[in-house]
Amino acid sequence: MPKMKSVKGAVKRFKVKKNGTVKRGTAFRSHILTKQDAGTRRANKTPKVIAKVDAANVKAMIN
């Protein structure tokens, strides 16, 4: 049997933490941040976690 290949787009976007949850990035953080109010910018800095429902699919993509 050939080895399963990981989905490179998923590898670049997600990381699995030690406790098994999956971290993800935040949208709307690249440029033109002056239009956003300070609260939104601050909220976008905090680490985000994927829902349990989607975590199994992402882990399968990452291997």
PyMOL Python script that loads the backbone (N, CA, C, O; Angstrom):
from pymol import cmd

cmd.read_pdbstr("""\
ATOM      1  N   MET A   1       0.838  -1.199   0.000  1.00  0.00           N
ATOM      2  CA  MET A   1       0.000   0.000   0.000  1.00  0.00           C
ATOM      3  C   MET A   1       0.876   1.254   0.000  1.00  0.00           C
ATOM      4  O   MET A   1       1.874   1.304   0.719  1.00  0.00           O
ATOM      5  N   PRO A   2       0.518   2.268  -0.797  1.00  0.00           N
ATOM      6  CA  PRO A   2       1.274   3.522  -0.744  1.00  0.00           C
ATOM      7  C   PRO A   2       0.942   4.304   0.524  1.00  0.00           C
ATOM      8  O   PRO A   2      -0.115   4.126   1.129  1.00  0.00           O
ATOM      9  N   LYS A   3       1.862   5.163   0.903  1.00  0.00           N
ATOM     10  CA  LYS A   3       1.645   5.994   2.085  1.00  0.00           C
ATOM     11  C   LYS A   3       0.570   7.043   1.799  1.00  0.00           C
ATOM     12  O   LYS A   3       0.395   7.477   0.660  1.00  0.00           O
ATOM     13  N   MET A   4      -0.145   7.439   2.851  1.00  0.00           N
ATOM     14  CA  MET A   4      -1.109   8.525   2.726  1.00  0.00           C
ATOM     15  C   MET A   4      -0.362   9.852   2.713  1.00  0.00           C
ATOM     16  O   MET A   4       0.513  10.081   3.548  1.00  0.00           O
ATOM     17  N   LYS A   5      -0.700  10.718   1.778  1.00  0.00           N
ATOM     18  CA  LYS A   5      -0.065  12.023   1.729  1.00  0.00           C
ATOM     19  C   LYS A   5      -0.897  13.026   2.524  1.00  0.00           C
ATOM     20  O   LYS A   5      -2.127  12.987   2.506  1.00  0.00           O
ATOM     21  N   SER A   6      -0.208  13.918   3.218  1.00  0.00           N
ATOM     22  CA  SER A   6      -0.929  14.962   3.937  1.00  0.00           C
ATOM     23  C   SER A   6      -1.297  16.077   2.967  1.00  0.00           C
ATOM     24  O   SER A   6      -0.614  16.296   1.967  1.00  0.00           O
ATOM     25  N   VAL A   7      -2.375  16.771   3.273  1.00  0.00           N
ATOM     26  CA  VAL A   7      -2.837  17.888   2.452  1.00  0.00           C
ATOM     27  C   VAL A   7      -1.997  19.100   2.829  1.00  0.00           C
ATOM     28  O   VAL A   7      -2.118  19.613   3.941  1.00  0.00           O
ATOM     29  N   LYS A   8      -1.147  19.565   1.916  1.00  0.00           N
ATOM     30  CA  LYS A   8      -0.180  20.607   2.242  1.00  0.00           C
ATOM     31  C   LYS A   8      -0.842  21.928   2.614  1.00  0.00           C
ATOM     32  O   LYS A   8      -0.300  22.681   3.423  1.00  0.00           O
ATOM     33  N   GLY A   9      -2.000  22.218   2.040  1.00  0.00           N
ATOM     34  CA  GLY A   9      -2.719  23.436   2.413  1.00  0.00           C
ATOM     35  C   GLY A   9      -3.163  23.398   3.860  1.00  0.00           C
ATOM     36  O   GLY A   9      -3.152  24.421   4.546  1.00  0.00           O
ATOM     37  N   ALA A  10      -3.560  22.207   4.335  1.00  0.00           N
ATOM     38  CA  ALA A  10      -3.980  22.060   5.727  1.00  0.00           C
ATOM     39  C   ALA A  10      -2.784  22.125   6.660  1.00  0.00           C
ATOM     40  O   ALA A  10      -2.875  22.689   7.751  1.00  0.00           O
ATOM     41  N   VAL A  11      -1.662  21.552   6.238  1.00  0.00           N
ATOM     42  CA  VAL A  11      -0.454  21.573   7.070  1.00  0.00           C
ATOM     43  C   VAL A  11      -0.006  23.009   7.323  1.00  0.00           C
ATOM     44  O   VAL A  11       0.443  23.340   8.420  1.00  0.00           O
ATOM     45  N   LYS A  12      -0.128  23.859   6.304  1.00  0.00           N
ATOM     46  CA  LYS A  12       0.289  25.249   6.441  1.00  0.00           C
ATOM     47  C   LYS A  12      -0.661  26.051   7.315  1.00  0.00           C
ATOM     48  O   LYS A  12      -0.249  27.036   7.927  1.00  0.00           O
ATOM     49  N   ARG A  13      -1.926  25.647   7.387  1.00  0.00           N
ATOM     50  CA  ARG A  13      -2.937  26.460   8.069  1.00  0.00           C
ATOM     51  C   ARG A  13      -3.232  26.044   9.499  1.00  0.00           C
ATOM     52  O   ARG A  13      -3.674  26.873  10.295  1.00  0.00           O
ATOM     53  N   PHE A  14      -3.002  24.785   9.850  1.00  0.00           N
ATOM     54  CA  PHE A  14      -3.416  24.283  11.159  1.00  0.00           C
ATOM     55  C   PHE A  14      -2.247  23.681  11.914  1.00  0.00           C
ATOM     56  O   PHE A  14      -1.297  23.172  11.320  1.00  0.00           O
ATOM     57  N   LYS A  15      -2.335  23.749  13.276  1.00  0.00           N
ATOM     58  CA  LYS A  15      -1.365  23.076  14.130  1.00  0.00           C
ATOM     59  C   LYS A  15      -2.126  22.376  15.247  1.00  0.00           C
ATOM     60  O   LYS A  15      -3.107  22.911  15.765  1.00  0.00           O
ATOM     61  N   VAL A  16      -1.675  21.180  15.618  1.00  0.00           N
ATOM     62  CA  VAL A  16      -2.315  20.435  16.702  1.00  0.00           C
ATOM     63  C   VAL A  16      -1.574  20.745  17.995  1.00  0.00           C
ATOM     64  O   VAL A  16      -0.353  20.609  18.067  1.00  0.00           O
ATOM     65  N   LYS A  17      -2.323  21.163  19.021  1.00  0.00           N
ATOM     66  CA  LYS A  17      -1.727  21.471  20.308  1.00  0.00           C
ATOM     67  C   LYS A  17      -1.485  20.182  21.087  1.00  0.00           C
ATOM     68  O   LYS A  17      -1.949  19.115  20.686  1.00  0.00           O
ATOM     69  N   LYS A  18      -0.758  20.281  22.201  1.00  0.00           N
ATOM     70  CA  LYS A  18      -0.428  19.100  22.999  1.00  0.00           C
ATOM     71  C   LYS A  18      -1.671  18.409  23.548  1.00  0.00           C
ATOM     72  O   LYS A  18      -1.697  17.186  23.687  1.00  0.00           O
ATOM     73  N   ASN A  19      -2.702  19.196  23.862  1.00  0.00           N
ATOM     74  CA  ASN A  19      -3.919  18.585  24.421  1.00  0.00           C
ATOM     75  C   ASN A  19      -4.845  18.030  23.346  1.00  0.00           C
ATOM     76  O   ASN A  19      -5.919  17.522  23.670  1.00  0.00           O
ATOM     77  N   GLY A  20      -4.451  18.114  22.063  1.00  0.00           N
ATOM     78  CA  GLY A  20      -5.236  17.506  20.989  1.00  0.00           C
ATOM     79  C   GLY A  20      -6.140  18.447  20.229  1.00  0.00           C
ATOM     80  O   GLY A  20      -6.669  18.080  19.179  1.00  0.00           O
ATOM     81  N   THR A  21      -6.333  19.673  20.743  1.00  0.00           N
ATOM     82  CA  THR A  21      -7.154  20.626  20.009  1.00  0.00           C
ATOM     83  C   THR A  21      -6.359  21.177  18.824  1.00  0.00           C
ATOM     84  O   THR A  21      -5.131  21.095  18.801  1.00  0.00           O
ATOM     85  N   VAL A  22      -7.062  21.736  17.846  1.00  0.00           N
ATOM     86  CA  VAL A  22      -6.418  22.210  16.618  1.00  0.00           C
ATOM     87  C   VAL A  22      -6.502  23.728  16.565  1.00  0.00           C
ATOM     88  O   VAL A  22      -7.587  24.306  16.636  1.00  0.00           O
ATOM     89  N   LYS A  23      -5.330  24.372  16.439  1.00  0.00           N
ATOM     90  CA  LYS A  23      -5.269  25.832  16.316  1.00  0.00           C
ATOM     91  C   LYS A  23      -5.466  26.232  14.869  1.00  0.00           C
ATOM     92  O   LYS A  23      -5.146  25.478  13.949  1.00  0.00           O
ATOM     93  N   ARG A  24      -6.004  27.448  14.679  1.00  0.00           N
ATOM     94  CA  ARG A  24      -6.177  27.978  13.327  1.00  0.00           C
ATOM     95  C   ARG A  24      -5.846  29.456  13.343  1.00  0.00           C
ATOM     96  O   ARG A  24      -5.760  30.076  14.403  1.00  0.00           O
ATOM     97  N   GLY A  25      -5.662  30.011  12.161  1.00  0.00           N
ATOM     98  CA  GLY A  25      -5.406  31.433  12.033  1.00  0.00           C
ATOM     99  C   GLY A  25      -6.704  32.225  12.012  1.00  0.00           C
ATOM    100  O   GLY A  25      -7.796  31.660  12.068  1.00  0.00           O
ATOM    101  N   THR A  26      -6.567  33.530  11.932  1.00  0.00           N
ATOM    102  CA  THR A  26      -7.729  34.412  11.904  1.00  0.00           C
ATOM    103  C   THR A  26      -7.787  35.147  10.572  1.00  0.00           C
ATOM    104  O   THR A  26      -6.755  35.554  10.039  1.00  0.00           O
ATOM    105  N   ALA A  27      -8.977  35.317  10.039  1.00  0.00           N
ATOM    106  CA  ALA A  27      -9.157  36.072   8.804  1.00  0.00           C
ATOM    107  C   ALA A  27      -9.086  37.569   9.087  1.00  0.00           C
ATOM    108  O   ALA A  27      -9.178  37.996  10.237  1.00  0.00           O
ATOM    109  N   PHE A  28      -8.923  38.350   8.044  1.00  0.00           N
ATOM    110  CA  PHE A  28      -8.935  39.819   8.107  1.00  0.00           C
ATOM    111  C   PHE A  28      -7.782  40.370   8.941  1.00  0.00           C
ATOM    112  O   PHE A  28      -7.972  41.322   9.697  1.00  0.00           O
ATOM    113  N   ARG A  29      -6.579  39.781   8.814  1.00  0.00           N
ATOM    114  CA  ARG A  29      -5.438  40.248   9.599  1.00  0.00           C
ATOM    115  C   ARG A  29      -4.270  40.698   8.729  1.00  0.00           C
ATOM    116  O   ARG A  29      -3.214  41.043   9.259  1.00  0.00           O
ATOM    117  N   SER A  30      -4.432  40.703   7.410  1.00  0.00           N
ATOM    118  CA  SER A  30      -3.258  40.911   6.559  1.00  0.00           C
ATOM    119  C   SER A  30      -2.960  42.387   6.286  1.00  0.00           C
ATOM    120  O   SER A  30      -1.811  42.807   6.427  1.00  0.00           O
ATOM    121  N   HIS A  31      -3.946  43.173   5.906  1.00  0.00           N
ATOM    122  CA  HIS A  31      -3.670  44.570   5.570  1.00  0.00           C
ATOM    123  C   HIS A  31      -4.953  45.378   5.686  1.00  0.00           C
ATOM    124  O   HIS A  31      -6.033  44.822   5.885  1.00  0.00           O
ATOM    125  N   ILE A  32      -4.827  46.692   5.558  1.00  0.00           N
ATOM    126  CA  ILE A  32      -5.930  47.657   5.698  1.00  0.00           C
ATOM    127  C   ILE A  32      -6.639  47.447   7.041  1.00  0.00           C
ATOM    128  O   ILE A  32      -7.860  47.301   7.099  1.00  0.00           O
ATOM    129  N   LEU A  33      -5.851  47.436   8.105  1.00  0.00           N
ATOM    130  CA  LEU A  33      -6.422  47.242   9.440  1.00  0.00           C
ATOM    131  C   LEU A  33      -6.929  48.552  10.039  1.00  0.00           C
ATOM    132  O   LEU A  33      -7.536  48.547  11.110  1.00  0.00           O
ATOM    133  N   THR A  34      -6.685  49.676   9.357  1.00  0.00           N
ATOM    134  CA  THR A  34      -7.116  50.956   9.902  1.00  0.00           C
ATOM    135  C   THR A  34      -8.637  51.084   9.908  1.00  0.00           C
ATOM    136  O   THR A  34      -9.189  51.852  10.696  1.00  0.00           O
ATOM    137  N   LYS A  35      -9.313  50.346   9.044  1.00  0.00           N
ATOM    138  CA  LYS A  35     -10.776  50.409   8.993  1.00  0.00           C
ATOM    139  C   LYS A  35     -11.413  49.689  10.181  1.00  0.00           C
ATOM    140  O   LYS A  35     -12.545  49.991  10.559  1.00  0.00           O
ATOM    141  N   GLN A  36     -10.694  48.746  10.762  1.00  0.00           N
ATOM    142  CA  GLN A  36     -11.250  47.986  11.885  1.00  0.00           C
ATOM    143  C   GLN A  36     -11.080  48.790  13.169  1.00  0.00           C
ATOM    144  O   GLN A  36     -10.100  49.515  13.338  1.00  0.00           O
ATOM    145  N   ASP A  37     -12.052  48.649  14.073  1.00  0.00           N
ATOM    146  CA  ASP A  37     -11.886  49.315  15.352  1.00  0.00           C
ATOM    147  C   ASP A  37     -10.915  48.503  16.219  1.00  0.00           C
ATOM    148  O   ASP A  37     -10.625  47.344  15.923  1.00  0.00           O
ATOM    149  N   ALA A  38     -10.431  49.115  17.267  1.00  0.00           N
ATOM    150  CA  ALA A  38      -9.360  48.531  18.083  1.00  0.00           C
ATOM    151  C   ALA A  38      -9.794  47.217  18.728  1.00  0.00           C
ATOM    152  O   ALA A  38      -8.990  46.296  18.873  1.00  0.00           O
ATOM    153  N   GLY A  39     -11.063  47.133  19.111  1.00  0.00           N
ATOM    154  CA  GLY A  39     -11.548  45.903  19.738  1.00  0.00           C
ATOM    155  C   GLY A  39     -11.491  44.708  18.804  1.00  0.00           C
ATOM    156  O   GLY A  39     -11.143  43.601  19.215  1.00  0.00           O
ATOM    157  N   THR A  40     -11.837  44.941  17.537  1.00  0.00           N
ATOM    158  CA  THR A  40     -11.783  43.862  16.548  1.00  0.00           C
ATOM    159  C   THR A  40     -10.350  43.422  16.318  1.00  0.00           C
ATOM    160  O   THR A  40     -10.066  42.226  16.250  1.00  0.00           O
ATOM    161  N   ARG A  41      -9.446  44.386  16.198  1.00  0.00           N
ATOM    162  CA  ARG A  41      -8.031  44.052  15.981  1.00  0.00           C
ATOM    163  C   ARG A  41      -7.478  43.265  17.157  1.00  0.00           C
ATOM    164  O   ARG A  41      -6.726  42.307  16.972  1.00  0.00           O
ATOM    165  N   ARG A  42      -7.845  43.664  18.354  1.00  0.00           N
ATOM    166  CA  ARG A  42      -7.371  42.973  19.562  1.00  0.00           C
ATOM    167  C   ARG A  42      -7.940  41.559  19.625  1.00  0.00           C
ATOM    168  O   ARG A  42      -7.235  40.618  19.988  1.00  0.00           O
ATOM    169  N   ALA A  43      -9.214  41.410  19.270  1.00  0.00           N
ATOM    170  CA  ALA A  43      -9.854  40.093  19.301  1.00  0.00           C
ATOM    171  C   ALA A  43      -9.244  39.150  18.277  1.00  0.00           C
ATOM    172  O   ALA A  43      -9.179  37.942  18.508  1.00  0.00           O
ATOM    173  N   ASN A  44      -8.796  39.689  17.145  1.00  0.00           N
ATOM    174  CA  ASN A  44      -8.192  38.854  16.109  1.00  0.00           C
ATOM    175  C   ASN A  44      -6.818  38.326  16.499  1.00  0.00           C
ATOM    176  O   ASN A  44      -6.341  37.357  15.908  1.00  0.00           O
ATOM    177  N   LYS A  45      -6.174  38.949  17.488  1.00  0.00           N
ATOM    178  CA  LYS A  45      -4.861  38.480  17.934  1.00  0.00           C
ATOM    179  C   LYS A  45      -4.951  37.179  18.729  1.00  0.00           C
ATOM    180  O   LYS A  45      -4.035  36.358  18.688  1.00  0.00           O
ATOM    181  N   THR A  46      -6.051  36.996  19.449  1.00  0.00           N
ATOM    182  CA  THR A  46      -6.153  35.850  20.353  1.00  0.00           C
ATOM    183  C   THR A  46      -6.184  34.550  19.563  1.00  0.00           C
ATOM    184  O   THR A  46      -6.745  34.510  18.468  1.00  0.00           O
ATOM    185  N   PRO A  47      -5.583  33.470  20.107  1.00  0.00           N
ATOM    186  CA  PRO A  47      -5.565  32.198  19.395  1.00  0.00           C
ATOM    187  C   PRO A  47      -6.966  31.618  19.245  1.00  0.00           C
ATOM    188  O   PRO A  47      -7.786  31.693  20.160  1.00  0.00           O
ATOM    189  N   LYS A  48      -7.221  31.045  18.090  1.00  0.00           N
ATOM    190  CA  LYS A  48      -8.525  30.448  17.806  1.00  0.00           C
ATOM    191  C   LYS A  48      -8.379  28.930  17.741  1.00  0.00           C
ATOM    192  O   LYS A  48      -7.319  28.409  17.392  1.00  0.00           O
ATOM    193  N   VAL A  49      -9.456  28.234  18.081  1.00  0.00           N
ATOM    194  CA  VAL A  49      -9.455  26.767  18.084  1.00  0.00           C
ATOM    195  C   VAL A  49     -10.590  26.285  17.191  1.00  0.00           C
ATOM    196  O   VAL A  49     -11.670  26.876  17.167  1.00  0.00           O
ATOM    197  N   ILE A  50     -10.335  25.211  16.461  1.00  0.00           N
ATOM    198  CA  ILE A  50     -11.347  24.632  15.575  1.00  0.00           C
ATOM    199  C   ILE A  50     -12.373  23.869  16.403  1.00  0.00           C
ATOM    200  O   ILE A  50     -12.036  23.326  17.455  1.00  0.00           O
ATOM    201  N   ALA A  51     -13.612  23.821  15.946  1.00  0.00           N
ATOM    202  CA  ALA A  51     -14.672  23.078  16.628  1.00  0.00           C
ATOM    203  C   ALA A  51     -14.348  21.587  16.630  1.00  0.00           C
ATOM    204  O   ALA A  51     -13.675  21.084  15.731  1.00  0.00           O
ATOM    205  N   LYS A  52     -14.835  20.892  17.647  1.00  0.00           N
ATOM    206  CA  LYS A  52     -14.587  19.452  17.783  1.00  0.00           C
ATOM    207  C   LYS A  52     -15.069  18.681  16.556  1.00  0.00           C
ATOM    208  O   LYS A  52     -14.456  17.691  16.155  1.00  0.00           O
ATOM    209  N   VAL A  53     -16.162  19.139  15.969  1.00  0.00           N
ATOM    210  CA  VAL A  53     -16.749  18.444  14.822  1.00  0.00           C
ATOM    211  C   VAL A  53     -15.765  18.406  13.652  1.00  0.00           C
ATOM    212  O   VAL A  53     -15.658  17.394  12.960  1.00  0.00           O
ATOM    213  N   ASP A  54     -15.042  19.515  13.432  1.00  0.00           N
ATOM    214  CA  ASP A  54     -14.129  19.602  12.303  1.00  0.00           C
ATOM    215  C   ASP A  54     -12.725  19.099  12.617  1.00  0.00           C
ATOM    216  O   ASP A  54     -11.939  18.854  11.702  1.00  0.00           O
ATOM    217  N   ALA A  55     -12.401  18.944  13.898  1.00  0.00           N
ATOM    218  CA  ALA A  55     -11.031  18.612  14.287  1.00  0.00           C
ATOM    219  C   ALA A  55     -10.608  17.256  13.730  1.00  0.00           C
ATOM    220  O   ALA A  55      -9.459  17.105  13.314  1.00  0.00           O
ATOM    221  N   ALA A  56     -11.489  16.278  13.709  1.00  0.00           N
ATOM    222  CA  ALA A  56     -11.129  14.946  13.211  1.00  0.00           C
ATOM    223  C   ALA A  56     -10.763  15.001  11.734  1.00  0.00           C
ATOM    224  O   ALA A  56      -9.806  14.355  11.308  1.00  0.00           O
ATOM    225  N   ASN A  57     -11.519  15.767  10.947  1.00  0.00           N
ATOM    226  CA  ASN A  57     -11.207  15.891   9.517  1.00  0.00           C
ATOM    227  C   ASN A  57      -9.858  16.565   9.299  1.00  0.00           C
ATOM    228  O   ASN A  57      -9.082  16.147   8.440  1.00  0.00           O
ATOM    229  N   VAL A  58      -9.581  17.608  10.077  1.00  0.00           N
ATOM    230  CA  VAL A  58      -8.314  18.342   9.912  1.00  0.00           C
ATOM    231  C   VAL A  58      -7.149  17.451  10.312  1.00  0.00           C
ATOM    232  O   VAL A  58      -6.123  17.446   9.632  1.00  0.00           O
ATOM    233  N   LYS A  59      -7.283  16.697  11.401  1.00  0.00           N
ATOM    234  CA  LYS A  59      -6.213  15.791  11.833  1.00  0.00           C
ATOM    235  C   LYS A  59      -5.944  14.722  10.779  1.00  0.00           C
ATOM    236  O   LYS A  59      -4.796  14.330  10.573  1.00  0.00           O
ATOM    237  N   ALA A  60      -6.982  14.255  10.121  1.00  0.00           N
ATOM    238  CA  ALA A  60      -6.800  13.272   9.057  1.00  0.00           C
ATOM    239  C   ALA A  60      -6.054  13.876   7.882  1.00  0.00           C
ATOM    240  O   ALA A  60      -5.251  13.193   7.246  1.00  0.00           O
ATOM    241  N   MET A  61      -6.305  15.155   7.578  1.00  0.00           N
ATOM    242  CA  MET A  61      -5.605  15.818   6.483  1.00  0.00           C
ATOM    243  C   MET A  61      -4.133  16.035   6.816  1.00  0.00           C
ATOM    244  O   MET A  61      -3.270  15.933   5.944  1.00  0.00           O
ATOM    245  N   ILE A  62      -3.849  16.337   8.094  1.00  0.00           N
ATOM    246  CA  ILE A  62      -2.474  16.611   8.504  1.00  0.00           C
ATOM    247  C   ILE A  62      -1.671  15.324   8.642  1.00  0.00           C
ATOM    248  O   ILE A  62      -0.479  15.312   8.336  1.00  0.00           O
ATOM    249  N   ASN A  63      -2.297  14.242   9.095  1.00  0.00           N
ATOM    250  CA  ASN A  63      -1.652  12.959   9.426  1.00  0.00           C
ATOM    251  C   ASN A  63      -0.774  13.120  10.626  1.00  0.00           C
ATOM    252  O   ASN A  63      -0.144  12.157  11.063  1.00  0.00           O
TER     253      ASN A  63
END
""", "prot")
cmd.dss("prot")
cmd.show_as("cartoon", "prot")
cmd.util.cbc("prot")
cmd.orient("prot")
